[in-house]
Amino acid sequence: MNKTILYSFLFFIAMIIPLKSTIAQKTDTIVHINGNVMKGEIKKIVYGVVTWKMDGMGTISVEEIKVNTMISKKKFEVKMHSGAIFFASFGASKEHRKVYLLIGDQKKLVNVEEIVEAYPIRKSFWMRTTGNFSLGLNISKGSDVATLVFSGNLDYRKQRGHLILNWDSNNTYQGDTLAANKADVAFTWERFLKIDWSTFVTLSASQNSELGTKLRIGLDLVGAKDLIYNDWNRLYAGAGLNITQETPFDDSGVEEDLAGLITLNWKVYKYTAPKFWVDANITFLPYLTDNRYRAEFNLNPQVSIFSDDFKIGFKFYYIYDSKPPTENASNDDYGLNLQFTYSLH
């Protein structure tokens, strides 16, 4: 058990060490509402927060409500509150809290608060990539039981879409033996469409010893619509189809099924003190080829410590399966874990 925990911890540390060293000309400008002019680099704008890099200060967060105007010659993918997407640079405006979107030879004057997302269009793979790495650990000497959780995501931005890799490994050890495990990995392509619509294609693999699932390979095809998207939260709903191939722990054989998929996702980003983030989602899958349904709920609130790059929070999950693939397996599984998270910008 001790060696497994040590190796996992070392792997976690290795993952969060910067994998690149980039030198960027910090030629962007933000004009604060108090008149101060800041020179640096706009890393991104999301949920009402400008992630801003300055020499000597590192990466900081500037609330969008404190930005009067912006200047940047770089190209950004800009998503507006209306759902419209532009590929533009930023030009300064003399009007209070307004900025020009420079789209080719055209100039479009918009309110700063109308911008809900802006990501620079970059050539470098690593400069297009952001991510989070989380580690949770609980050890009880008296029972010789340990729980190790390692999860995270990598997000690679492209024009009108992005690729997302998510993973979550939740293992319980009794002595040197793996007593129970829940592991998930998913690779998603999200494509942004016009006016609040997007599509998701997800390829996933999972295992859950409590529910009797040795291996489940799934393909999700989902259409989604933003119900709310502003400077502090995003709420969107989706519906589609799920195709699975499932291998149980017993000898009952591999099953292939088709199910409907309904999901509701909520993301909150609050940058006024105390700074916190909340990710929550619920998914329901009614099977079309079997008298069965599955449901899953996830909740992950976090609060910043030291800086916006380091967070502490907990992750709760609950899974229900009306007809587990292995006979006598449990119908549900849940877990609550304390986690420390590092964010890669």
Buried (B, 14 or more C-beta within 10 A) or exposed (E): BEEBBEEBBEEBEEBBEEEEEEEBEBEBBBBEEEEEEBEBBBBBBBBBBBBBBBEEEEBBBBEBBBBBBBBBEBBBBBBBBEBBBBBBBBBBBEEEBBBBBBBEEEEBEBBBBBBBBBBBBBEEEBBBBBBBBBBBBEBEEEEEBBBBBBBBBBBBBBEBBBBBBBBBBBBBBEEEEEEBBBBBBBBBBBEBBEEBBBBBBBEBBBBBBBBBBBBBBBEBEBEBBBEEBBBBBBBBBBEBBBBBBBBBBEEEEEBEBEBBBBBBBBBBBBBEEEBBBBBBBBBBBBBEEEEBBBBBBBBBBBEBBEEBBBBBBEBBBBBBBBEBBBEEBBEEBEBEBBBBBBBBE
